[in-house]
Amino acid sequence: MTMYADTLSDAIRKKFRTYAYASTWVGCFSDVMLENSAIIILYLAMLRASNTLIMLSTCLVGIISMFLMIPASGIVDRLGSKRVVLLSSAIGCLSYLIMASAPFLGKDIAPYIVCLGCLTFGISQPLATAAWYPIVGHVFKPSERADFFGFLRFSYFVLTGSVFFLLGIFMGEKPQLWFLQLVIGITGIIALGRYFFIARIVLPAHESRRFDIKKALGISTRNGLLAGFAVYVCFLSLAFAAIQPLTLIYLKNGLHYSDNIIQMISSAAIGGSVCGFFFYGRIVRRVGIRNLQLMVHGAYILIPLGLFFCGGNNPYLPVLIGILLVAGNIAYACFVCALSQESFALARPVNITTDNAFTQTYQMVGTASGRAMASLLLGNGVLAATWKFWNGTFSNYQTIFLLCSGIALFCLILIICIPSVAPVREYHYNP
C-alpha cells in the first residue's frame, strides 16, 4: 500500500518538517512549563498552596489524558487533525490565562484556580497528541521518524531550556507575583501559534467517519505486543513520573533553597532532555532499541535511589541533585522517543490513530497514578516527616524516592513485554 509520504517529494517533506518543528517550538512552552519547569510549582508555593496540592497539580494533565486520549482519537477521525489542533491550541491558551488570573479572584481560592487551569490544560493535551500522530504518520516515512522525533524534542528543549534558565537568572531569589503571572499569561498566548504552522501542512483530504470505539479498541487489545508494551510503559511511568516535580518541591519546601536556584536547576534538567533528544537517533543506531530500553530501565531504578541519599547540609547538594535530574531527563527523553518509535512500529495501518492513543493512554495512567501517589504520600500524617536509619536521617521526600526506585526494580518482571526484547513475529511489528 502506497503511503501518502511516498507521494511527496523530498523538498515538500522537508518544508512540512520545518512547519512541524515550528508548530512545536511555539507550542512547547506551555507543555514544558507544566512538565519540566519549576514556574508553576513556585507560583503555587507563592500562593501558599500545600505540598499535596502542588504535587496534585502536576498529575492533573495525566488524569484527564488517561480518560480522553482514546476518545480524542475519535474526535480526530470525525473532525480531522487540523481542526483538532486548532481546538487544542484555543483550550491551551485559555487554561494558561485562567492560571495567570488566579490571584485576582481571591487569595483563598487562587491555588484552586491554578489547579483548574492545569485541569483545563489537561483537556488540550490528548487532543493535541491524538491529532499529532496522524500528521506525522502522513508526512514522514518510517525511516525518517527516529531522527525527526529526536531532533524535534532536542530543538524545543534547547529553546525552552534556554528561556527558562534566563528567567531563573532574571527572576532573583524572591520574584514578584506579577512577574510569574506575566510569564504564564504570555505562555498561553504563544500556544496559539501551534495551529498557525500546522495549518500550512498539506494533508490528504479528510473523510469524516463515525468512530467505532469498540471496534478500534478491539483491534488494539488483540494486538498482543501492543497491549503488553502498553502495560510495561504504564508501570514504568508510574515508577518515575513523580521524580522531577517531587525533587523541585523537595528543593523548595524540604531543603529551602531560593527560587532562582530551583528554577536554574530545573532549567539544567531541561538541558538533560536536550542531550537525550539530540543523541537519541545516534544512540539507537549504535546500541539498538533493545539495549537502549534496558539502559533506560536501569536508570529509572538508580536515579531515584541516588536522590534518596541526597539529604543533610552538604553544600554540594544542589549540584548533585542537579546532576541526577539531568541524568533523569536524559533517560526520560530516550524513553519517550522509544515509546513514539515503538508505538508506530506496533500500530496497524488501519488503526494507527487508536493504537497510538492506546499506548499514550497507558503512559498517562502511569504518569497520573505515580504523581497522585506522591501527592497522597506528601499529605499530613501519611508518612513520617523524618526517620532514622543507622547514622542517617531521612525525610518523607526521600522515602518516596526510595519507593519509586523499588517500583522500577519490581517492573523488571515486565521486561519481556518490550517488543524489541522478546518480539513475537506473528504479531504486527514493523520497526
C-alpha positions as a Markdown table, in Angstrom:
| # | Residue | x | y | z |
|---|---|---|---|---|
| 1 | Met | 0.0 | 0.0 | 0.0 |
| 2 | Thr | 1.4 | 3.4 | -1.0 |
| 3 | Met | 1.8 | 5.8 | 1.9 |
| 4 | Tyr | 0.9 | 9.5 | 1.4 |
| 5 | Ala | 4.5 | 10.4 | 2.4 |
| 6 | Asp | 5.7 | 8.4 | -0.6 |
| 7 | Thr | 3.8 | 10.7 | -3.0 |
| 8 | Leu | 5.6 | 13.8 | -1.6 |
| 9 | Ser | 8.9 | 15.0 | -3.0 |
| 10 | Asp | 11.9 | 15.4 | -0.7 |
| 11 | Ala | 11.6 | 19.1 | -0.9 |
| 12 | Ile | 7.9 | 19.1 | 0.1 |
| 13 | Arg | 8.6 | 16.7 | 3.1 |
| 14 | Lys | 11.5 | 19.0 | 4.2 |
| 15 | Lys | 9.1 | 22.0 | 4.1 |
| 16 | Phe | 6.5 | 20.2 | 6.1 |
| 17 | Arg | 9.1 | 19.0 | 8.5 |
| 18 | Thr | 10.0 | 22.7 | 9.1 |
| 19 | Tyr | 6.4 | 23.6 | 9.8 |
| 20 | Ala | 6.1 | 20.7 | 12.2 |
| 21 | Tyr | 9.2 | 21.8 | 14.1 |
| 22 | Ala | 7.9 | 25.4 | 14.2 |
| 23 | Ser | 4.5 | 24.4 | 15.5 |
| 24 | Thr | 6.2 | 22.6 | 18.3 |
| 25 | Trp | 8.6 | 25.4 | 19.1 |
| 26 | Val | 5.8 | 27.9 | 19.7 |
| 27 | Gly | 3.5 | 25.4 | 21.5 |
| 28 | Cys | 6.1 | 23.7 | 23.6 |
| 29 | Phe | 6.5 | 26.4 | 26.3 |
| 30 | Ser | 3.1 | 25.5 | 27.7 |
| 31 | Asp | 3.9 | 21.8 | 27.8 |
| 32 | Val | 7.3 | 22.2 | 29.3 |
| 33 | Met | 6.2 | 24.7 | 31.9 |
| 34 | Leu | 3.9 | 22.2 | 33.5 |
| 35 | Glu | 6.0 | 19.1 | 33.0 |
| 36 | Asn | 9.6 | 20.2 | 33.5 |
| 37 | Ser | 9.9 | 23.8 | 34.7 |
| 38 | Ala | 9.6 | 25.0 | 38.3 |
| 39 | Ile | 7.5 | 28.0 | 37.3 |
| 40 | Ile | 4.1 | 26.6 | 38.2 |
| 41 | Ile | 5.4 | 25.0 | 41.3 |
| 42 | Leu | 7.0 | 28.3 | 42.5 |
| 43 | Tyr | 3.8 | 30.1 | 41.6 |
| 44 | Leu | 1.6 | 27.8 | 43.7 |
| 45 | Ala | 4.1 | 28.0 | 46.6 |
| 46 | Met | 3.9 | 31.8 | 46.4 |
| 47 | Leu | 0.1 | 31.4 | 46.6 |
| 48 | Arg | 0.6 | 29.3 | 49.7 |
| 49 | Ala | -0.6 | 26.1 | 48.3 |
| 50 | Ser | 0.2 | 22.9 | 50.3 |
| 51 | Asn | 2.7 | 20.3 | 49.2 |
| 52 | Thr | -0.1 | 17.9 | 48.5 |
| 53 | Leu | -1.9 | 20.4 | 46.2 |
| 54 | Ile | 1.3 | 21.4 | 44.4 |
| 55 | Met | 2.1 | 17.7 | 43.7 |
| 56 | Leu | -1.6 | 17.1 | 42.7 |
| 57 | Ser | -1.3 | 20.0 | 40.1 |
| 58 | Thr | 1.4 | 18.1 | 38.3 |
| 59 | Cys | -0.8 | 15.0 | 37.8 |
| 60 | Leu | -4.0 | 16.6 | 36.6 |
| 61 | Val | -2.9 | 16.6 | 33.0 |
| 62 | Gly | -2.2 | 12.9 | 33.2 |
| 63 | Ile | -5.5 | 12.2 | 34.9 |
| 64 | Ile | -7.5 | 14.0 | 32.2 |
| 65 | Ser | -5.4 | 12.5 | 29.4 |
| 66 | Met | -5.9 | 8.9 | 30.5 |
| 67 | Phe | -9.7 | 9.4 | 30.2 |
| 68 | Leu | -9.6 | 11.5 | 27.0 |
| 69 | Met | -6.8 | 10.1 | 24.9 |
| 70 | Ile | -8.8 | 7.4 | 23.1 |
| 71 | Pro | -12.0 | 9.5 | 22.8 |
| 72 | Ala | -9.7 | 12.2 | 21.4 |
| 73 | Ser | -8.7 | 9.9 | 18.6 |
| 74 | Gly | -12.4 | 9.6 | 17.7 |
| 75 | Ile | -12.7 | 13.3 | 17.6 |
| 76 | Val | -9.7 | 13.4 | 15.2 |
| 77 | Asp | -11.5 | 10.8 | 13.0 |
| 78 | Arg | -14.6 | 13.0 | 13.0 |
| 79 | Leu | -13.1 | 16.5 | 12.6 |
| 80 | Gly | -9.7 | 15.9 | 11.1 |
| 81 | Ser | -6.3 | 16.6 | 12.6 |
| 82 | Lys | -6.1 | 20.4 | 11.7 |
| 83 | Arg | -9.4 | 21.3 | 13.3 |
| 84 | Val | -8.5 | 19.4 | 16.4 |
| 85 | Val | -5.1 | 21.2 | 16.7 |
| 86 | Leu | -7.0 | 24.5 | 16.5 |
| 87 | Leu | -9.3 | 23.4 | 19.3 |
| 88 | Ser | -6.4 | 22.2 | 21.4 |
| 89 | Ser | -4.5 | 25.4 | 20.9 |
| 90 | Ala | -7.5 | 27.5 | 22.0 |
| 91 | Ile | -8.1 | 25.4 | 25.1 |
| 92 | Gly | -4.4 | 25.5 | 26.0 |
| 93 | Cys | -4.4 | 29.3 | 25.7 |
| 94 | Leu | -7.5 | 29.6 | 27.8 |
| 95 | Ser | -6.1 | 27.4 | 30.6 |
| 96 | Tyr | -2.9 | 29.5 | 31.0 |
| 97 | Leu | -4.9 | 32.7 | 31.1 |
| 98 | Ile | -7.0 | 31.1 | 33.9 |
| 99 | Met | -3.8 | 30.3 | 35.8 |
| 100 | Ala | -2.4 | 33.8 | 35.3 |
| 101 | Ser | -5.6 | 35.5 | 36.5 |
| 102 | Ala | -5.9 | 33.3 | 39.7 |
| 103 | Pro | -4.6 | 36.0 | 42.2 |
| 104 | Phe | -7.3 | 38.5 | 41.0 |
| 105 | Leu | -10.0 | 36.1 | 42.1 |
| 106 | Gly | -9.1 | 36.0 | 45.8 |
| 107 | Lys | -6.2 | 34.7 | 47.9 |
| 108 | Asp | -8.1 | 31.8 | 49.4 |
| 109 | Ile | -9.2 | 30.2 | 46.1 |
| 110 | Ala | -6.2 | 31.3 | 44.0 |
| 111 | Pro | -4.3 | 27.9 | 44.3 |
| 112 | Tyr | -7.5 | 26.1 | 43.3 |
| 113 | Ile | -8.0 | 28.3 | 40.3 |
| 114 | Val | -4.5 | 27.5 | 39.2 |
| 115 | Cys | -5.3 | 23.8 | 39.5 |
| 116 | Leu | -8.4 | 24.4 | 37.5 |
| 117 | Gly | -6.2 | 25.9 | 34.8 |
| 118 | Cys | -4.0 | 22.8 | 34.9 |
| 119 | Leu | -7.1 | 20.6 | 34.6 |
| 120 | Thr | -8.3 | 22.7 | 31.6 |
| 121 | Phe | -4.9 | 22.3 | 30.0 |
| 122 | Gly | -5.2 | 18.6 | 30.5 |
| 123 | Ile | -8.1 | 18.6 | 28.1 |
| 124 | Ser | -6.0 | 20.2 | 25.4 |
| 125 | Gln | -3.2 | 17.7 | 25.6 |
| 126 | Pro | -4.9 | 14.5 | 24.5 |
| 127 | Leu | -6.5 | 16.4 | 21.6 |
| 128 | Ala | -3.1 | 17.7 | 20.5 |
| 129 | Thr | -1.4 | 14.3 | 20.9 |
| 130 | Ala | -4.2 | 12.4 | 19.1 |
| 131 | Ala | -4.0 | 14.9 | 16.2 |
| 132 | Trp | -0.2 | 15.0 | 16.1 |
| 133 | Tyr | 0.5 | 11.3 | 15.4 |
| 134 | Pro | -1.7 | 11.0 | 12.2 |
| 135 | Ile | 0.0 | 14.2 | 10.9 |
| 136 | Val | 3.5 | 12.7 | 11.5 |
| 137 | Gly | 2.3 | 9.3 | 10.1 |
| 138 | His | 1.1 | 11.0 | 6.9 |
| 139 | Val | 4.1 | 13.2 | 6.0 |
| 140 | Phe | 7.1 | 11.2 | 7.2 |
| 141 | Lys | 8.4 | 7.9 | 6.1 |
| 142 | Pro | 9.1 | 5.2 | 8.8 |
| 143 | Ser | 12.9 | 5.6 | 8.2 |
| 144 | Glu | 12.6 | 9.3 | 9.0 |
| 145 | Arg | 10.7 | 9.1 | 12.3 |
| 146 | Ala | 13.5 | 8.3 | 14.7 |
| 147 | Asp | 15.7 | 11.3 | 13.6 |
| 148 | Phe | 12.6 | 13.5 | 13.4 |
| 149 | Phe | 11.4 | 12.8 | 17.0 |
| 150 | Gly | 14.9 | 13.1 | 18.3 |
| 151 | Phe | 15.7 | 16.5 | 16.7 |
| 152 | Leu | 12.2 | 17.8 | 17.3 |
| 153 | Arg | 12.4 | 17.3 | 21.1 |
| 154 | Phe | 16.1 | 18.3 | 21.2 |
| 155 | Ser | 15.3 | 21.6 | 19.5 |
| 156 | Tyr | 12.3 | 22.6 | 21.6 |
| 157 | Phe | 14.1 | 21.7 | 24.8 |
| 158 | Val | 17.1 | 23.8 | 23.7 |
| 159 | Leu | 14.7 | 26.7 | 23.2 |
| 160 | Thr | 12.6 | 26.3 | 26.4 |
| 161 | Gly | 15.6 | 25.3 | 28.5 |
| 162 | Ser | 17.5 | 28.5 | 27.4 |
| 163 | Val | 14.5 | 30.7 | 28.0 |
| 164 | Phe | 13.6 | 29.2 | 31.4 |
| 165 | Phe | 17.3 | 29.4 | 32.5 |
| 166 | Leu | 17.4 | 33.1 | 31.7 |
| 167 | Leu | 14.2 | 33.5 | 33.6 |
| 168 | Gly | 15.8 | 31.8 | 36.6 |
| 169 | Ile | 18.6 | 34.3 | 36.5 |
| 170 | Phe | 16.4 | 37.3 | 35.9 |
| 171 | Met | 13.7 | 36.5 | 38.5 |
| 172 | Gly | 16.0 | 36.7 | 41.5 |
| 173 | Glu | 15.7 | 34.9 | 44.8 |
| 174 | Lys | 12.1 | 36.2 | 45.5 |
| 175 | Pro | 10.3 | 37.1 | 42.3 |
| 176 | Gln | 7.2 | 39.3 | 42.3 |
| 177 | Leu | 3.9 | 37.6 | 41.9 |
| 178 | Trp | 3.1 | 39.8 | 38.9 |
| 179 | Phe | 6.2 | 38.6 | 37.1 |
| 180 | Leu | 5.1 | 35.0 | 37.2 |
| 181 | Gln | 1.6 | 35.9 | 36.2 |
| 182 | Leu | 3.1 | 37.7 | 33.1 |
| 183 | Val | 5.2 | 34.8 | 32.2 |
| 184 | Ile | 2.3 | 32.4 | 32.5 |
| 185 | Gly | -0.1 | 34.6 | 30.5 |
| 186 | Ile | 2.4 | 35.1 | 27.7 |
| 187 | Thr | 3.0 | 31.4 | 27.5 |
| 188 | Gly | -0.7 | 30.8 | 27.0 |
| 189 | Ile | -0.9 | 33.4 | 24.1 |
| 190 | Ile | 2.1 | 31.8 | 22.4 |
| 191 | Ala | 0.4 | 28.4 | 22.5 |
| 192 | Leu | -1.9 | 29.6 | 19.8 |
| 193 | Gly | 1.0 | 29.6 | 17.3 |
| 194 | Arg | 0.8 | 25.8 | 17.2 |
| 195 | Tyr | -2.1 | 25.9 | 14.8 |
| 196 | Phe | -0.6 | 28.7 | 12.7 |
| 197 | Phe | 2.1 | 26.3 | 11.4 |
| 198 | Ile | 0.1 | 23.1 | 11.4 |
| 199 | Ala | -2.4 | 24.8 | 9.1 |
| 200 | Arg | 0.4 | 25.1 | 6.5 |
| 201 | Ile | 1.0 | 21.4 | 6.2 |
| 202 | Val | -1.0 | 19.9 | 3.3 |
| 203 | Leu | -2.6 | 16.6 | 4.3 |
| 204 | Pro | -4.7 | 14.2 | 2.3 |
| 205 | Ala | -8.4 | 15.1 | 2.2 |
| 206 | His | -10.1 | 14.2 | 5.4 |
| 207 | Glu | -13.0 | 11.8 | 5.2 |
| 208 | Ser | -15.2 | 12.3 | 8.3 |
| 209 | Arg | -16.3 | 9.0 | 9.7 |
| 210 | Arg | -18.1 | 7.7 | 12.7 |
| 211 | Phe | -15.7 | 6.4 | 15.3 |
| 212 | Asp | -16.4 | 2.9 | 16.3 |
| 213 | Ile | -14.6 | 2.8 | 19.6 |
| 214 | Lys | -15.5 | -0.8 | 20.4 |
| 215 | Lys | -14.1 | -2.0 | 17.0 |
| 216 | Ala | -11.0 | 0.2 | 17.3 |
| 217 | Leu | -10.2 | -0.8 | 20.9 |
| 218 | Gly | -10.8 | -4.4 | 19.9 |
| 219 | Ile | -8.1 | -4.2 | 17.2 |
| 220 | Ser | -5.7 | -2.6 | 19.8 |
| 221 | Thr | -6.3 | -5.1 | 22.5 |
| 222 | Arg | -6.0 | -8.1 | 20.2 |
| 223 | Asn | -2.6 | -6.8 | 19.2 |
| 224 | Gly | -0.7 | -8.7 | 21.8 |
| 225 | Leu | 2.6 | -6.9 | 21.5 |
| 226 | Leu | 1.0 | -3.5 | 21.7 |
| 227 | Ala | -1.1 | -4.4 | 24.8 |
| 228 | Gly | 1.9 | -5.9 | 26.6 |
| 229 | Phe | 4.1 | -3.0 | 25.7 |
| 230 | Ala | 1.4 | -0.6 | 26.9 |
| 231 | Val | 1.2 | -2.3 | 30.3 |
| 232 | Tyr | 5.0 | -2.1 | 30.7 |
| 233 | Val | 5.0 | 1.6 | 29.8 |
| 234 | Cys | 2.2 | 2.2 | 32.3 |
| 235 | Phe | 4.1 | 0.6 | 35.3 |
| 236 | Leu | 7.5 | 2.1 | 34.4 |
| 237 | Ser | 5.8 | 5.6 | 34.1 |
| 238 | Leu | 4.2 | 5.1 | 37.5 |
| 239 | Ala | 7.6 | 4.5 | 39.0 |
| 240 | Phe | 9.4 | 7.6 | 37.5 |
| 241 | Ala | 6.7 | 10.2 | 36.8 |
| 242 | Ala | 6.8 | 11.9 | 40.2 |
| 243 | Ile | 10.6 | 12.2 | 40.3 |
| 244 | Gln | 11.1 | 15.7 | 38.7 |
| 245 | Pro | 8.2 | 17.6 | 40.3 |
| 246 | Leu | 8.8 | 15.9 | 43.6 |
| 247 | Thr | 12.5 | 16.9 | 43.5 |
| 248 | Leu | 11.6 | 20.5 | 42.8 |
| 249 | Ile | 9.2 | 20.5 | 45.7 |
| 250 | Tyr | 11.9 | 18.9 | 47.9 |
| 251 | Leu | 14.3 | 21.7 | 46.9 |
| 252 | Lys | 11.7 | 24.4 | 47.8 |
| 253 | Asn | 10.0 | 23.1 | 50.9 |
| 254 | Gly | 12.3 | 20.4 | 52.1 |
| 255 | Leu | 15.8 | 21.9 | 51.6 |
| 256 | His | 14.6 | 25.6 | 51.4 |
| 257 | Tyr | 16.7 | 26.8 | 48.5 |
| 258 | Ser | 15.9 | 30.1 | 46.9 |
| 259 | Asp | 13.5 | 30.3 | 43.9 |
| 260 | Asn | 16.2 | 31.3 | 41.4 |
| 261 | Ile | 18.4 | 28.3 | 42.3 |
| 262 | Ile | 15.4 | 26.0 | 41.9 |
| 263 | Gln | 14.5 | 27.4 | 38.6 |
| 264 | Met | 18.1 | 27.2 | 37.3 |
| 265 | Ile | 18.3 | 23.6 | 38.5 |
| 266 | Ser | 15.1 | 22.8 | 36.7 |
| 267 | Ser | 16.4 | 24.5 | 33.6 |
| 268 | Ala | 19.6 | 22.5 | 33.8 |
| 269 | Ala | 17.4 | 19.4 | 34.0 |
| 270 | Ile | 15.8 | 20.5 | 30.8 |
| 271 | Gly | 19.3 | 20.5 | 29.3 |
| 272 | Gly | 19.4 | 16.8 | 30.1 |
| 273 | Ser | 16.3 | 16.4 | 27.9 |
| 274 | Val | 18.2 | 18.4 | 25.2 |
| 275 | Cys | 21.1 | 15.9 | 25.3 |
| 276 | Gly | 18.8 | 12.9 | 25.3 |
| 277 | Phe | 16.7 | 14.1 | 22.3 |
| 278 | Phe | 19.8 | 15.2 | 20.4 |
| 279 | Phe | 21.7 | 12.0 | 20.7 |
| 280 | Tyr | 18.7 | 9.6 | 20.6 |
| 281 | Gly | 18.9 | 8.8 | 16.9 |
| 282 | Arg | 22.6 | 8.1 | 17.2 |
| 283 | Ile | 22.3 | 6.0 | 20.3 |
| 284 | Val | 19.6 | 3.9 | 18.7 |
| 285 | Arg | 21.8 | 3.3 | 15.7 |
| 286 | Arg | 24.8 | 2.5 | 17.9 |
| 287 | Val | 23.3 | 0.2 | 20.6 |
| 288 | Gly | 19.9 | -0.7 | 19.2 |
| 289 | Ile | 16.5 | 0.0 | 20.5 |
| 290 | Arg | 16.6 | -3.1 | 22.7 |
| 291 | Asn | 19.7 | -2.2 | 24.6 |
| 292 | Leu | 18.6 | 1.4 | 24.9 |
| 293 | Gln | 15.4 | 0.5 | 26.6 |
| 294 | Leu | 17.2 | -1.8 | 29.1 |
| 295 | Met | 19.6 | 1.1 | 29.9 |
| 296 | Val | 16.7 | 3.4 | 30.5 |
| 297 | His | 15.0 | 0.9 | 32.8 |
| 298 | Gly | 18.3 | 0.7 | 34.8 |
| 299 | Ala | 18.5 | 4.5 | 35.0 |
| 300 | Tyr | 14.9 | 4.6 | 36.3 |
| 301 | Ile | 16.0 | 2.3 | 39.2 |
| 302 | Leu | 19.3 | 4.1 | 40.1 |
| 303 | Ile | 18.3 | 7.8 | 39.8 |
| 304 | Pro | 15.6 | 7.8 | 42.4 |
| 305 | Leu | 17.9 | 5.6 | 44.6 |
| 306 | Gly | 20.5 | 8.3 | 44.3 |
| 307 | Leu | 18.0 | 11.0 | 45.2 |
| 308 | Phe | 17.1 | 9.0 | 48.3 |
| 309 | Phe | 20.6 | 9.6 | 49.6 |
| 310 | Cys | 20.5 | 13.4 | 48.9 |
| 311 | Gly | 19.9 | 14.9 | 52.3 |
| 312 | Gly | 21.6 | 16.9 | 55.0 |
| 313 | Asn | 23.5 | 20.1 | 54.8 |
| 314 | Asn | 26.1 | 19.2 | 52.2 |
| 315 | Pro | 27.0 | 22.5 | 50.3 |
| 316 | Tyr | 27.3 | 20.5 | 47.1 |
| 317 | Leu | 23.9 | 19.0 | 47.4 |
| 318 | Pro | 22.2 | 21.3 | 44.8 |
| 319 | Val | 24.9 | 20.3 | 42.3 |
| 320 | Leu | 24.4 | 16.6 | 43.0 |
| 321 | Ile | 20.6 | 16.8 | 42.7 |
| 322 | Gly | 21.0 | 18.8 | 39.5 |
| 323 | Ile | 23.3 | 16.1 | 38.0 |
| 324 | Leu | 20.7 | 13.4 | 38.9 |
| 325 | Leu | 17.9 | 15.4 | 37.4 |
| 326 | Val | 19.9 | 15.9 | 34.2 |
| 327 | Ala | 20.5 | 12.2 | 34.1 |
| 328 | Gly | 16.9 | 11.5 | 34.8 |
| 329 | Asn | 15.8 | 13.8 | 31.9 |
| 330 | Ile | 18.2 | 12.1 | 29.5 |
| 331 | Ala | 16.7 | 8.8 | 30.4 |
| 332 | Tyr | 13.2 | 10.2 | 30.1 |
| 333 | Ala | 13.9 | 11.7 | 26.7 |
| 334 | Cys | 15.1 | 8.4 | 25.4 |
| 335 | Phe | 12.1 | 6.7 | 27.0 |
| 336 | Val | 9.5 | 8.9 | 25.2 |
| 337 | Cys | 11.3 | 8.8 | 21.9 |
| 338 | Ala | 11.5 | 5.0 | 22.1 |
| 339 | Leu | 7.8 | 5.0 | 23.1 |
| 340 | Ser | 6.9 | 7.0 | 20.0 |
| 341 | Gln | 9.0 | 4.8 | 17.7 |
| 342 | Glu | 7.8 | 1.5 | 19.1 |
| 343 | Ser | 4.1 | 2.8 | 19.0 |
| 344 | Phe | 4.4 | 3.4 | 15.3 |
| 345 | Ala | 6.1 | 0.0 | 14.8 |
| 346 | Leu | 3.3 | -1.8 | 16.6 |
| 347 | Ala | 0.4 | 0.2 | 15.3 |
| 348 | Arg | -1.6 | -1.5 | 12.5 |
| 349 | Pro | -2.0 | 0.8 | 9.4 |
| 350 | Val | -5.8 | 0.5 | 9.6 |
| 351 | Asn | -5.9 | 1.6 | 13.2 |
| 352 | Ile | -2.9 | 3.9 | 13.6 |
| 353 | Thr | -4.7 | 6.7 | 15.5 |
| 354 | Thr | -6.3 | 4.4 | 18.2 |
| 355 | Asp | -3.2 | 2.2 | 18.5 |
| 356 | Asn | -1.0 | 5.2 | 19.3 |
| 357 | Ala | -3.7 | 6.6 | 21.6 |
| 358 | Phe | -3.9 | 3.2 | 23.3 |
| 359 | Thr | -0.2 | 3.3 | 24.3 |
| 360 | Gln | -0.3 | 7.0 | 25.2 |
| 361 | Thr | -3.3 | 6.3 | 27.5 |
| 362 | Tyr | -1.4 | 3.7 | 29.4 |
| 363 | Gln | 1.5 | 6.1 | 29.7 |
| 364 | Met | -0.9 | 8.8 | 31.1 |
| 365 | Val | -2.4 | 6.2 | 33.5 |
| 366 | Gly | 1.1 | 5.5 | 34.9 |
| 367 | Thr | 2.1 | 9.2 | 35.0 |
| 368 | Ala | -1.1 | 10.3 | 36.7 |
| 369 | Ser | -1.0 | 7.4 | 39.2 |
| 370 | Gly | 2.6 | 7.9 | 40.1 |
| 371 | Arg | 2.1 | 11.6 | 40.8 |
| 372 | Ala | -1.2 | 11.1 | 42.6 |
| 373 | Met | 0.5 | 8.5 | 44.8 |
| 374 | Ala | 3.3 | 11.0 | 45.6 |
| 375 | Ser | 0.7 | 13.7 | 46.3 |
| 376 | Leu | -1.2 | 11.4 | 48.7 |
| 377 | Leu | 2.0 | 10.4 | 50.5 |
| 378 | Leu | 3.0 | 14.0 | 51.0 |
| 379 | Gly | -0.3 | 14.6 | 52.8 |
| 380 | Asn | 0.0 | 15.3 | 56.5 |
| 381 | Gly | 0.5 | 12.1 | 58.6 |
| 382 | Val | 0.7 | 9.6 | 55.7 |
| 383 | Leu | 4.5 | 9.3 | 56.1 |
| 384 | Ala | 6.7 | 10.3 | 59.0 |
| 385 | Ala | 8.3 | 13.7 | 58.4 |
| 386 | Thr | 11.7 | 12.2 | 59.2 |
| 387 | Trp | 13.0 | 8.8 | 60.2 |
| 388 | Lys | 16.4 | 7.5 | 61.2 |
| 389 | Phe | 18.4 | 4.5 | 59.9 |
| 390 | Trp | 21.9 | 3.8 | 61.1 |
| 391 | Asn | 23.6 | 7.3 | 61.2 |
| 392 | Gly | 21.3 | 8.9 | 58.7 |
| 393 | Thr | 18.1 | 10.9 | 58.9 |
| 394 | Phe | 15.7 | 10.7 | 56.0 |
| 395 | Ser | 12.7 | 12.9 | 55.2 |
| 396 | Asn | 9.3 | 11.9 | 53.7 |
| 397 | Tyr | 10.5 | 13.1 | 50.3 |
| 398 | Gln | 13.4 | 10.7 | 50.4 |
| 399 | Thr | 11.1 | 7.9 | 51.4 |
| 400 | Ile | 9.1 | 8.5 | 48.2 |
| 401 | Phe | 12.3 | 8.4 | 46.1 |
| 402 | Leu | 13.1 | 5.1 | 47.6 |
| 403 | Leu | 9.6 | 3.8 | 46.9 |
| 404 | Cys | 9.9 | 4.9 | 43.3 |
| 405 | Ser | 13.2 | 3.1 | 42.9 |
| 406 | Gly | 11.6 | -0.1 | 44.3 |
| 407 | Ile | 8.7 | 0.1 | 41.9 |
| 408 | Ala | 11.0 | 0.4 | 39.0 |
| 409 | Leu | 13.0 | -2.5 | 40.3 |
| 410 | Phe | 9.8 | -4.6 | 40.5 |
| 411 | Cys | 9.0 | -3.6 | 36.9 |
| 412 | Leu | 11.9 | -5.7 | 35.7 |
| 413 | Ile | 9.5 | -8.7 | 35.7 |
| 414 | Leu | 7.7 | -6.9 | 32.8 |
| 415 | Ile | 10.8 | -6.6 | 30.7 |
| 416 | Ile | 9.6 | -9.4 | 28.4 |
| 417 | Cys | 6.8 | -7.1 | 27.3 |
| 418 | Ile | 9.2 | -4.9 | 25.4 |
| 419 | Pro | 8.8 | -5.9 | 21.7 |
| 420 | Ser | 12.5 | -5.5 | 20.9 |
| 421 | Val | 13.4 | -7.7 | 23.8 |
| 422 | Ala | 11.0 | -10.6 | 23.0 |
| 423 | Pro | 9.4 | -9.9 | 19.7 |
| 424 | Val | 6.6 | -12.3 | 18.7 |
| 425 | Arg | 6.7 | -12.3 | 14.9 |
| 426 | Glu | 3.1 | -13.5 | 14.3 |
| 427 | Tyr | 2.0 | -10.1 | 15.6 |
| 428 | His | 2.4 | -6.8 | 13.7 |
| 429 | Tyr | 5.8 | -5.3 | 14.4 |
| 430 | Asn | 7.5 | -3.1 | 11.8 |
| 431 | Pro | 10.4 | -1.2 | 13.5 |
